[in-house]
Amino acid sequence: MYKKFKQALSQVLESSKKRLDFKNINYLPRWVILGFDSLIIVFSLIITKLIISRIKNQDFAISFSTVELVIICVNIIFFILYRTYAGLIRHSTFLDAVRFLVASISTLIVILVSYYVYYLYNATEIIFIPTLLIYLVLSFCGLFLFRVLVKQVFEVYLNYSNKENELRVLVYGTDENAIAIASALKSEKPNRYSVIGFIDKGERNKSKQILGLPIISIQRNVALTLRIYKAQALIIADKNITKQEAVALIDRCLDYNLKVYRAPLLSDIEENKNITSQIEKIQIEDILERDPIKLDNKLVAKEIFNKCVIVTGGAGSIGSEIVRQVAGYKPKKLIIIDHAESPLYQIQLEIKNTFPKLNFEAIINDIRNFEKTESIFQQNTPDVVFHAAAYKHVPLMENYPAEAIFANVQGSKNIADLALKYNAEKFVMVSTDKAVNPSNVMGASKRIAEIYVQALQEYSNRDLKKTTGFVTTRFGNVLGSNGSVVPLFKRQIEEGGPLTITHPDIIRYFMTISEACQLVIEAGAMGNGGEVFIFDMGEAVKIIDLAKKIIRLAGYTPYKEIDIKVIGLRPGEKLYEELLNKNSSTLPTYNDKIMIAKVETYDYDKICNDISELLEFSNSQNKDAIVKKMKAIVPEFISMNSDYKKLD
């Protein structure tokens, strides 16, 4: 014990040499804390003497006997032994109180033992035992209350100093998830959010409180409720809220330029991360009026598990997400093909880090080169092929129709032919709603690719007796994909505006990249061959409304801080997209988000001849001849806002 005491005392003396830094009061030197504790026990002994003098009706004098000095010294020795001075006062916990209690009890035991030993040999009373007990109670309470007081002062000071940075919020929800989120936010230091109450969509909890905060029954517009309580934002933490309810809440708040945040579910909270960092701003994806998509994971796993899978265009926005999702189903081998070097390198690094045990290969290759692409198929003999490689930007393809034919038609034909030649079980082509009643070169080129894939299915079933299933998936715009309108709007907001839209009445269907790829994979799994699958895209969105919401989500006011400018329709662009033409109908599937389009089929030999002619025109770079031939193959191709209108 002596050695331990000597070591602890040397640490105290060493810390006393350090300069006292009042700017960083979190870390007071240990000798200062020990000095405060010593003053507290001295003051406790004085109060004890005052109490005893009143009890005994004696005169009170502030002077210490030898015994009383011994008590103080013994108490300080146990402070040093139990390192009661070592903790940060503002972070004191129950363990610090336990240390003081043990130190006080140890002092009591040592003094009593010393007293009885001394009494045994001298038979005189040296200390009044109740005095000792009163002293120990007072000293313990003083030490404990001192730390509580300092801790509270720090919290009040920090809360006051951070008040300007705190966001006054109401928490939507009164279930266990909402309560846990609010409790975590209240306890975090420094506070980023100041929780001022809970919003309950019913009336059963009216006039009650949670965590000392009021429960507000939502009887009126939620934005007005926030205004009444002077809240700056709403945190949606109710785990039972429906998509429709959440969208309605968000829309109302955005209309009043109020911020909206989404809290995670308790089961989704990441370890080693504070709650505040996991409170996310509402994104544009959250206000799409569509229910979450549920996959048939067993069917998809059966289709991909332990299979060799090729993904063309695997470094693009759609292809890379297909790669991520396919990798999660543990294929035997995953081949990623793309001709863009940097994006391919990025997805290679990501897959290597996320799926370190996956057997995969990233290959730089242009699918327009049949011989090079065939060597990849020959070496790997894939079971499943996801074909996502394509040129997709409408204005560019209007200017370069030959490139649209080489990439979207010839490239698709090459991959489909190789899938058939090397007996792939399934070929899944990613198409677009712009292939329906196309108004531009890009959409028409994708429609020609669809026609060829369907015709190849008929031909292989009838004449070749092969079992490769050729499946086409068709969907609308994808939020966040390369070149899509949402990243453009966000970049324009960062630059201070204006946001540019082509027409005030233009509408589009939207879904997230993840949702689109989930449906592509499941459609591929459920398809037997020859189907054109279309997806439920939810409600069509006016682009001007989308622009306003993105501005509000960024914290600005449309037409005030950020303007919106109409620049006119681009070449080949139409006001609305379709998923079916007037001669087509749909059949349902077990997934209500996926339907089968009944479309017209074409003769294989004829489409092969048409594509051969189209490629000849493309090699000659004769734009009018290319587009004229495209219109002959796809009669419903009517150009809009384009120089090619003269060919209709």
N, C-alpha and C positions, 0 to 999 in steps of 0.2 A: 504493500500500500504506500509505503514511504517513497519508493521509486516512482510510482504512478503520480503521486502528489508532486514530487520534485519536477517531473516532466511537464505536468500541466502548468505548474507555477512558472516554469521557464518560458512556456508558450505565451502566457499572459504578459510577462515582462518584456518579451520580444515584441509582442504586438503593441506595447506601450510606446515603443520607439518610433512607430509609424506616425506620420503626420496626420492629424485629424482633418478629414476632408468633409466640410459641411455641405458641399455641393452634391455629394453622393452619400446622403445620410442613410441609405439602405445598408451600408457596410461600416457601421461605427466600430472603432477598434475594440478589442475584447476587454481591455482594461477599463474603458469608459463604461461599458455595460456592467462589468463587475463592480465598478465604483457606484453606479446607480443602485444596484442590488444591495450593496453594503449600506448605503444611506437609508434605504427602505427598512432594513432590519434594525438599524440604529433608531430610526424614527418609531418603529413598531415597539421597541423596548421602552422608549420614553412614554409612549401611550400606555403600555402595560403598567409601568411604574405609577402613572397617574391614576389608572383604574384601581390598582391595589391600595394606593394611599387613600383613595376615597372609601374603599371597602373597610380598611383598618382605621379610618379616621385619623390619619397621620399627616404630617406636613410633607408636601411634595418638593423635591429638589432634583434639578437636572444634573446629576452626577452618577457615575457608574462605579460600582464596587468591583473588586478583582474578579468575583464570580461572574458578574454580568459581562465583563470584558472577555472572560473565558468563553462564555456562551456565544458572543458575537464572533470570536475567532474560530471556534469550532464550526459555526454555521458557514463562515466564509471558506473554511477548509473543504467542507463538503460541496460548496458551490464549485470550487476548483476541481475536485475529484469527479463530480458528475457533469462537469462542463456545461453548467446552466447558462453560461454567458456566451456560448458558441453559436447559438441560433440567431437568425435575423429577426429582430423584434417584430417587424411589420408582417412577418410570415409565421408568427408563433402559432403552434397547434396544441392539441391535447397532450402530445408527448412532452412539450415543455412544462405543462402543469404537473405531469407525472414526475418529471425530474425534480421540481421544487418540492413536491410532496415527499419524495424519497429522501431528499436532502434534509427536510424538516424532521422527518421521523428518525433519520440517522442521528441528527443533532440531539433529539430528545433521548434516544437510547444511550448515547455516549455520556450525556450529562447525568442522567439518572444512575447509570452504572458507576460513574465517578462519584456521585453523591453517596450512594450506598457503601461503596468501598471506604470513602472518607468517613462516613458516619459510623461505620463498623469500628474504626480505630480511634475516633475522636469523640463519639457520642454527643456531637453538637449539630444543630440544624443549621446548615449553611444556605439553604434556599427554600423558599416557599413554593412547593410543587405546583399549585394553581397558577402561580406567576409564570412558571415555565410553559404551561399549557396555553395560557392566554397569549403569551408572546409568540409561540409557534403558530397559533391560529391567525393572529394579526399579521405576522410576517409573511405567511403563505398567501393570505388574501391580498396583502399589499403588493407582493411580487406578481401575483396573477393579474390583479386589476391594473397594475402598471402596464403590463404587456397588452392587455385588452384595450386600454385607453390609447396607447401609442398606435396600435393597429387600426383603431377606429379613426384616429386623427389622420393617419396616412390615407385611409380609404376616402374620407371626406375631402381631403386635400386633392387627391388624384381625381376623384369624381368631379370636383369643382374645376380643376385645371383642364380636364378633358371634355368638359360640358359642351364646348363649342364644336368639338369633333364628333360628338355623339349624334346618332340619328334616332329621333323619336319614332318608335314603331308600335303598331298594334299587331298582335299575333292572331291570325285567323285559325280558330280551332280551340277546343277545350279537352281533347282526348289526351291520352298519356304521351303521345308523340309531341303535341304542342306544348304540354307542360314541361317535358324534359328539355325541349329546345329553349323555351323561355328561361328555365332555371339555369341552363348552361350559359346563356347570354348574360344573365344578371351577374353571374359569378366570375366572368372573365374580366381580367384587368390587363391593360386599360380597356374600358368599355368602348365598343364601336357602336353598339345599339343600346338605346334606353327604352326598355319595354315598359309601356304605360298601361297596358291592359290586354284583355283577350276578347275576341269577337266570337259570339256564339250565334249560329244561324237559327237556333230555336229560342224558346222562352223559358225552358225548364230550369236554367241556371241563373235566371234574372235575379239581381240584387245579391248574388253570392260573390265570393272572391277566390282567387287562386294565387298563391305566393304573395298575398297581401295586395294584389292588383284586382281592379274591377273586371267583372264579366259583362260585356256590352251586348245586349240583344240587338241583332241587326234587323231593324224594322224599315229602314229606308236605304237609299243608295249608299253603298259602302264608302264611296268617295266623300259624301257629305258627313258620314260618321267620322272619318279620319280628320276632316276639317274641323268638326266640332271639338274633337279631343286634341287638336293641334298636332296631330301625328303627321310625319313627313313620308312615311312609307308603310306598306303592309307586307308582313311575312306570312306566306301561306304554309301552314304546318299541319293542317288537318289531313291525316292519312286516308280518310274516307271520302274526300272531296272528289266529285266526278270531273271528267275533262270539260264538260259543258259548263259546270259551275265555275271552274277555274278560269276558263276563257271569258265568261261574263264578268267575273270580278276584275280580271286584268284589264279588260276593255274599259270598264267604268273608271278605274283608277287612272289609266292612261289619258282618258278624256279630260281629266282634271290635272294632268301633268304630275301625278303622284307616283312615287317609285313603288315597284312591286318586286318582292324577292321570294324565292322558293327554298324552303328548308328541306334538308334530307330526311328520309325515314331513319329511325334509330338503327334499324338493321343494316342500313347502307352507309352509316357513318364510318369513315376510315380511321383506323387507329393512328396514333401519333400525330394527329392533326386536330387543331382546335375547331370548335363548332363554327366560330365566326367565319373562318376561311372556307367552310363548306356551305354557307348560305350564299346562294347564287342568284344573280340578277336574272329576271325572266328574259328568255331569248325568244326570237321570232318563231322558233320551232314550237314553243309552248303554247302559242295562240292559234295554231292550225286547228280548225274545227274538225278533228277526226279522232276517233277512239284509238287507243294503243293497239298495235298489231301483235297477235299471238301466233307463234310458229308451232307447227307440228314437228317438234325436235326429233322425235323418233324416226319419222319418215326421212327427214333431212340427214340425220346421222347414218341411216341405212344406205342413203344414196352416196355419201362421201367417205364415211369411215373406211380406212384401209384401202382407199382407191387412189389411183394416180389422177391428179386434177391439173388441167391447164387453164390459166386465166390470161386471155389476151387483153391488151390495154390495162395490164395489172398495176400500172403506176398512176393511172388517172384517178379522178375523184370517185367514180363508180367502181372501176376495176380494183382499186386498192382496198375499198371497203369489202368487196366480194372476197378478196384475198384474206383479209382479217377474219371474216366470219367463217370462211372455209377452213382456215388454219385451226380454228377452235374445235372442229369436228374430227381432228386427227387423221388426215389423209395419209396414205402410204408415202406419197410424194406430191409436192406442190410445185408446179412450174409457172413462173411469172414472166410473161412476155411483154415487152414494150420497147419502143424505139427512142424514148426520151431518157437520156442518160441520168440526169440529176434526180428526177422523181423516182426512177427505178432504184437508184442507189439509196434513197431515203426509205423506200418501202422495204428494201433488203435489210437495212439496219434495224428497222422497226420489228420486222418478223424475227430476225435473229435474236433480238433482245427479249421480245415478248414470248416467243415459242422456241427456246434454245434447243429443244430436243427434236424439233420438226425437221424432216428431210425435205429441203426445198432448194430451188435454184432460180436465180433471177437472170434472164437472158435478154440481151439487147438484140432485137430483131424487128425487121419491118415485115409485116404480114403480107405485103404486096409482093415480096420475093418468095415465090412458090418453092424453089429448090431449097433455100435456106430453112424455110419453115418446115418443109417435109423432113429435113434431117432431124429436127427437134421431135417431131411425131414419131419418126422411125426409131429414135433412141429411147423414147419413153413410153410409147404405145398407151396413150391416156385412156382412162375409163370415162371421164367426164370433162367436157370442154365448155368453159364459160367465155363467150365471145363479147367483150366489151370495148374492143378497139374500134374507134371511129372518129371521123371529123364531125363536129357538131355545131360549130358557130355559123349561124344562118347568113349574116352579111358577107363573111369571108367566102363561103361556098358559092354565093351568088357571083362573086368575082372570079372564082376558080372552080368552075364546074368539073373540069377534068380531074382535079385532085379529089373531089367528092366521089367521083366514079372509081378512081384507083383505090382509095382507102375503104369506102363504105360498100362498094359493090364487088370489085375484084378481090379486096381483102377478105370480105365475108365469104365469097365463093371459095377462095383458097382454103380457109379454115374449115368450112363445111365439107368440102371435097376430101380433105385430109382426115377429118373425123370419120367420114364414111369409109375411106380406104383402109384406115387402121383400126376399124371395128370399135370405135368408141361407143359406150353404152348410151351416152346422152350428149347432145350438142344444144346449148342454151344461148340464144342470141338476145342481146340487149338492144331493143329498138326504142322508138319514141312516138309520142302522140302526134308529132309533126309529120309522121308517115301517113296519117289519115287525111284524105282530101288535101294533099300537100299543096302549099302555096309558094314553095321555095325549092331550090335545088337540093339542099340538105335533106329535107323531108322526103322528097321524091327518090333520092338515092337510097335512103333507108327502106322505103317501100319496095324498091326493086330488089333489095337484099332479102326482104321478107318473102317476096314472091318466089325468088330462087330457092330459098330454104324449104318452103312448103312444097314446091314442085319436086325438089330433090327427095323429100320424104315419100311422095307418091311414087316416084321412079324407083327408089331403092326397095320399097315394099313390093312393088308389082314386078319389076324386072330383075332386080339383083337379089331379092329374098334376104336382104340384110336387116338387122334388128336395131340399128342406130336410131334413136329417137331424136327428131329435130323439133325443138321447142323455141317459140318466139315470145318474148315478154315486151310489153308496150306500156309505157307510163309517161307522165308529164314532167314538168320542171322539178329539179332537185335543189333544195335549199343548200347553199354552201358549196355547190359543185364549182369547178373551175369555170370562170366566165359567167356565172349565173348572176342574177340581178341583186341578190342580197349582199355578197361581198362588194359589188360595185357601189351599192348604196352606203355601206359602212365606210368604204374608202372616201366617198364623196363627203360624208359627215365629218371624217377626220380632217378633211381639207377645208371645212367650213361651208360646204355646199356650193351651188345648189344640187339637189338630187334631180336627175334627169329621167323623165319617163317619155315614152314615144307617143302615147295617146291617153287622154283622161278616161276613156272607156275600155281600155284594154284589160282583159282578164286572163288569168292563167291558173292551172291546177298545180299545187305544190305538195311535195312530201320530202322528208329528210332523207339524206343519203343512206343512213342505217336502215330506215323503213323500206326504201326502194330495194336495197340489196337483199334484205330478208325475204321480200316477196319474190325477187328473182330466183333465189336459191330454192325456196319452197315450190314455186311454180315449176322449176326444172325437175324437182323431185317427183311432183305429182303427174307431170306430163308423160304421155306414152309416145308422142310423136305426132307432128303435124298441127299441134294446137298453137293458136295465137292467144296468149294470156294477157288480159288487161286488168289493171289494178283500180281499186276504189281509191280515188284521189281526194275524197272529201269534197268540201264545198269549193267552188271556184273563187279566187281572190282577185279583187280589182287591184291592179298594180299601184294605183294612186293611194288606195287605202293601206296597202302594204308599206309604201313609202312613209306615210304619216305615222304608222305604228312604230317603224324602225327609228324614226326621228324621236318619238316620245320615249321609246325604250332607252335611247341614248341620253335622255334627260333634257331634250330641247323642245321648243314649241314650233310646229310646222308653220311656215310662212312668216315667222318672226325671226327666231335665231337662225333657222335653216329654211331656205326657200325650196320650192319644187317647181321645176321648169319642164314644160312640154316641148319636145324637140321634133315631133313628127315620126310616123312609122318608118322603120328601116326597110330596105329592099327585101322582099320576100316575107315580110311579117304581116300576120293577120290579127284581128282584134281578139279572137278566141281560138283555142285549140279543141280538137275533138278526139275521143278515144275510139269512135266508130264512125263509119260513113253510113249514108242513108240506106244502103243495101245490105248492111250487116246487122246481126242480132247477137245476143249473148246467151250462154248457158251458165248456170251456177256451178260452183264447186263446193267442197266441204268447208273451205275457208271463204267466208262472206266478203273478204277483201280481194279475192281473186276470182275473175270470171273468164270464160272461154269465148272468144269472139268467133262467130261463124262467118268466115270471109270466103270470097271467091278464090278458087284454085286455078292454076295455070298449067299448060302443057310444058313438060320439062324440055323437050327438044326446041320448042319455040323460044322459051326464055333464054336458053343457052345461045341460040342464034342472035337474039336481040342483044344480049350482053356482049357477044363478040363484036357486033357492029358498034355498040356503044364504046367499047374499048378502042376500036379503030379511030372513031371520031375524037376520042380523048387523046390518043397519041398524036393526032394532028393538031390538037389544041384549038379546034374549031368550036367556039362556045355555042353559037347558034345551032350548029348541027347536033351537038351533044344534047342541048336542052330540048330540041325538037324531037329527037329520038326518045328522050325520057318521057315526053308528053305522049308519045305514041305507045310506049309500054304501059304508062300509068295515065289513062285518059282523064282521070279526075284531077290531075295536076294542072291547076290554073294559077298562073303567076299573079302575085299581088305586089304593088309598089315596086315593080321591077321592070327593067328594060326588056325582059323576055315576054312581057304581056303581048307584044306584037306577034308572038308565035302561037298564041292560043287560038 
